[in-house]
Amino acid sequence: MIPFPGKLFLRSSMASKDAAGIKALTGAVRLKTTARVKELYYDLFFTYKNLDLIKNRAALFSGIENAALARYSTGMATQQEVLMAQTEKYMVLEKEAMLNQKIQALEAMLNTVVGRDVNSPLGRPREITPAVFPYEMNDLIKMAHDNSPEIKAQNQMIEAAETKISMAEKEYYPDFTVTANYFAKNKFYQDMWGLTTTINIPIFYKTKQRQAVLEAQSMHSEADHELKAMELMLAAAIRDNYSMIKTSEKLMALYKDALVPKTHQDFESGLSGYAAGKVEAMTVISRLKSLIDYETLYWQQFTEREKAIARLEAITAVSQ
């Protein structure tokens, strides 16, 4: 069978574009996996930092307890104040145990993502400095349009759909079939040769070939609309993560430069006042808990910023 000229080329082009689209999607999976590994790593880092804060501040709760015991022994405080200080110290120990359990869960998840046994040892994450991310939002959107494997794959699907339209239109033209035969006879008869040529004529093109063209055009329109939807989704994801980065940077500066040092100063002043009998125990405990909360929130915003950068790297296919 001899297809009408151009059909074989179109079929080859369709297969090539489908293969290119699948290859681009493979790159998208790789980027998403990398981003997922980074996010779990940053969560593990934050959990260790939170654990360090709990351990470091446990001594301060012990200091409040000792001050309450000293005041109670001299009759300057009630037993309730001692019990309150001891309860807060034990709650810190409870949170420490919960954080250790979370570390084990994150390590198992991280091992699973990278394809290792869940019990493989990982150790403590190294110290992380804030990543430099100099890009503006409009630049990120442009990079996503230029580099995103998902957009590249969708463009390949559009090109493949265009080729399918051309292929469907080619079906209006007939194919040729050439058949040759040879029959060997005996000595009384001559050998026979045969040559037949067949042409298939698309008589029912309105109900067959025309419908195939319409179907191919609909697939092209669908792929084109999916590309526009994907571009809008990527732009929305970029705006969301970019906003998260900027918000985290502002909050980190607020916690580091204002709230943490001021709250620490208030706590030291309150603890001295409590030892002198000028401040209630609840006030000192409340200030210490606020100090721990602000320090924890700083590292939480630090982690959220790094995770947002990792997601943007996956969306834009740009590595730091």
C-alpha positions in Angstrom: 0.0 0.0 0.0 1.3 3.4 -1.0 -0.2 6.3 1.2 -0.9 9.6 -0.5 2.2 11.8 -0.5 2.6 13.6 2.8 0.7 11.2 5.0 3.8 9.3 6.3 5.5 12.6 7.1 2.6 13.8 9.1 2.3 10.6 11.1 6.0 10.8 11.9 5.6 14.4 13.0 2.7 13.5 15.2 4.7 10.8 17.0 7.7 13.1 17.4 5.6 15.9 19.0 3.8 13.4 21.3 7.2 12.1 22.4 8.6 15.6 23.0 5.5 16.4 25.1 6.0 13.3 27.3 9.7 14.2 27.7 8.8 17.7 28.9 6.3 16.3 31.4 9.2 14.1 32.7 11.1 17.3 33.4 8.1 18.8 35.3 7.9 15.7 37.5 11.6 16.0 38.3 11.2 19.7 39.3 8.2 19.0 41.5 10.1 16.1 43.2 13.0 18.4 43.8 10.7 21.1 45.3 9.0 18.5 47.5 12.4 17.3 48.8 13.4 20.8 49.7 10.1 21.5 51.4 10.4 18.5 53.6 14.1 19.3 54.3 13.1 22.8 55.4 10.3 21.4 57.6 12.8 19.1 59.3 15.2 22.1 59.8 12.4 24.1 61.4 11.4 21.2 63.7 15.0 21.0 64.9 15.1 24.7 65.5 11.9 24.6 67.4 13.3 21.8 69.5 16.4 23.8 70.2 14.2 26.7 71.4 12.3 24.5 73.7 15.5 23.0 75.2 17.1 26.4 75.6 14.1 28.0 77.3 13.4 25.0 79.6 16.1 26.4 81.9 14.2 29.7 82.1 11.1 27.8 83.2 13.3 26.1 85.8 14.4 29.6 86.9 10.8 30.7 87.4 10.2 27.5 89.4 13.2 28.1 91.6 12.1 31.7 92.2 8.5 30.5 93.1 9.9 27.9 95.5 12.1 30.5 97.2 9.2 32.9 97.6 7.0 30.1 98.8 9.5 29.0 101.4 9.6 32.5 102.8 5.8 32.9 102.7 5.8 35.5 100.0 4.0 33.3 97.4 1.3 30.7 97.4 1.6 27.0 96.5 -0.4 27.7 93.4 2.4 29.8 92.0 4.8 26.9 92.4 2.4 24.5 90.8 1.8 26.9 87.9 5.6 27.2 87.2 6.1 23.4 87.5 3.1 22.8 85.1 4.6 25.1 82.5 7.9 23.3 82.7 6.3 19.9 82.3 4.3 21.2 79.3 7.6 22.1 77.7 8.8 18.6 78.2 5.6 17.3 76.5 6.2 19.6 73.5 9.7 18.3 73.3 8.5 14.7 73.0 6.0 15.7 70.3 8.7 17.5 68.3 10.9 14.4 68.5 8.0 12.3 67.1 7.5 14.9 64.3 11.2 14.6 63.4 10.9 10.9 62.9 7.8 11.3 60.7 9.5 13.9 58.5 12.6 11.8 58.1 10.4 8.9 57.0 8.6 11.1 54.5 11.9 12.5 53.2 13.4 9.0 52.8 10.2 7.9 50.9 10.4 10.8 48.5 14.0 10.2 47.6 13.4 6.4 47.2 15.2 5.1 50.3 14.2 2.9 53.2 12.1 4.9 55.7 14.5 3.9 58.5 17.6 5.2 56.7 19.5 7.7 59.0 19.5 11.3 57.9 21.0 13.3 60.7 20.4 16.9 61.6 20.0 19.4 58.7 22.9 21.8 58.4 22.4 25.5 59.2 20.7 27.4 56.4 21.3 31.0 55.4 18.4 32.9 53.8 18.5 32.2 50.0 19.1 35.2 47.7 16.1 35.7 45.5 16.5 38.8 43.3 13.7 38.2 40.9 10.6 40.5 40.5 7.2 39.0 40.0 6.8 40.0 36.3 10.2 38.4 35.6 9.1 35.2 37.3 5.9 35.0 35.2 8.0 35.5 32.0 10.5 32.9 33.0 7.6 30.5 33.8 6.2 31.0 30.3 9.6 30.5 28.7 11.0 27.6 30.8 8.1 25.7 32.4 8.1 22.1 31.2 4.4 21.9 31.6 3.9 24.8 29.2 6.4 23.3 26.8 4.5 20.0 27.0 1.2 21.8 26.3 2.7 23.6 23.3 3.8 20.3 21.9 0.3 19.0 22.4 -1.0 22.0 20.4 1.5 21.4 17.6 0.5 17.7 17.6 -3.2 18.7 17.4 -2.4 21.0 14.4 -0.6 18.1 12.7 -3.6 15.8 13.4 -5.8 18.4 11.6 -3.5 18.2 8.6 -3.5 14.4 8.8 -7.3 14.3 8.9 -7.5 16.6 5.9 -5.1 14.3 4.1 -7.6 11.5 4.4 -9.7 13.3 1.8 -7.1 12.0 -0.7 -6.9 8.4 -1.8 -4.2 5.8 -1.0 -2.9 3.4 -3.7 -2.5 -0.3 -3.5 -0.3 -2.2 -5.9 -0.5 -6.0 -6.1 1.7 -8.3 -8.2 1.1 -12.0 -8.7 3.1 -14.8 -10.3 1.7 -18.3 -10.9 4.1 -21.1 -12.0 2.6 -23.6 -14.4 3.7 -26.9 -15.8 5.5 -27.5 -19.1 2.2 -27.5 -21.1 1.2 -24.0 -20.0 3.0 -20.7 -19.8 3.6 -19.0 -16.4 1.1 -16.3 -15.5 1.9 -12.8 -14.3 -0.6 -10.4 -12.7 -0.5 -6.7 -11.7 -3.4 -5.0 -10.0 -3.7 -1.4 -8.9 -6.4 -0.2 -6.5 -7.4 3.2 -5.4 -9.7 3.8 -2.4 -12.0 6.7 -3.1 -13.5 8.5 0.0 -17.0 8.6 -1.2 -18.5 9.1 2.3 -16.2 11.9 3.2 -19.0 14.0 4.7 -19.8 11.4 7.3 -16.3 10.0 7.8 -13.3 12.1 6.8 -15.1 15.4 7.5 -16.1 14.3 11.0 -12.5 13.3 11.7 -11.3 16.8 10.7 -13.9 18.4 13.1 -12.7 16.1 15.9 -9.1 17.1 15.3 -10.1 20.8 15.3 -11.9 20.4 18.6 -8.9 18.7 20.1 -6.7 21.6 19.0 -9.1 24.1 20.5 -9.2 22.1 23.8 -5.4 22.1 23.9 -5.2 25.8 23.2 -7.6 26.6 26.0 -5.8 24.3 28.4 -2.6 26.2 27.6 -4.2 29.6 28.5 -5.6 28.0 31.7 -2.2 26.7 32.6 -0.6 30.1 32.1 -3.2 31.7 34.4 -2.7 29.0 37.1 1.1 29.4 37.0 0.8 33.2 37.2 -1.5 32.8 40.2 0.9 30.4 41.9 3.8 32.7 41.3 1.9 35.7 42.7 0.9 33.6 45.8 4.5 32.4 46.5 6.1 35.8 45.7 3.7 37.4 48.1 4.6 34.8 50.7 8.3 35.6 50.3 7.8 39.3 50.8 5.5 38.9 53.7 7.9 36.4 55.4 10.8 38.8 54.9 8.8 41.7 56.6 7.7 39.5 59.5 11.2 38.0 60.0 12.6 41.6 60.3 9.8 42.5 62.8 10.5 39.5 65.0 14.3 39.7 64.9 14.7 43.4 65.3 11.7 44.3 67.5 9.5 41.7 69.1 12.1 39.1 70.2 14.6 41.5 71.8 11.8 43.6 73.4 10.0 40.6 74.8 13.3 39.1 76.1 13.9 42.4 77.9 10.4 42.4 79.3 10.9 38.8 80.6 14.2 39.6 82.3 12.6 42.6 83.9 9.6 40.6 85.0 11.7 37.8 86.4 13.7 40.2 88.5 10.5 41.9 89.6 9.0 38.5 90.6 12.1 37.6 92.6 11.7 40.9 94.5 7.9 40.3 95.0 6.8 43.2 92.6 5.4 41.1 89.8 3.0 38.1 89.7 4.2 34.7 88.5 1.6 34.6 85.8 3.0 37.8 84.3 6.5 36.3 84.1 5.3 33.0 82.6 3.2 34.8 80.0 6.2 36.9 78.9 8.4 33.8 78.6 5.8 32.0 76.6 5.5 35.1 74.3 9.3 35.1 73.8 9.2 31.4 72.8 6.3 32.1 70.5 8.0 35.0 68.7 11.3 33.1 68.3 9.3 30.1 66.9 7.4 32.4 64.5 10.6 33.8 63.2 11.9 30.4 62.2 8.5 29.5 60.9 8.5 32.5 58.6 12.1 31.7 57.6 11.0 28.2 56.6 8.0 29.4 54.7 10.1 31.8 52.7 12.6 29.0 51.7 9.7 26.7 50.8 8.1 29.4 48.7 11.4 29.9 46.8 11.7 26.2 46.2 8.2 26.1 44.7 9.0 29.1 42.5 12.1 27.4 41.3 9.9 24.4 40.3 7.4 26.6 38.5 9.9 28.7 36.6 12.5 25.9 36.1 15.2 28.2 37.5 17.7 26.9 40.0 19.5 29.0 42.6 
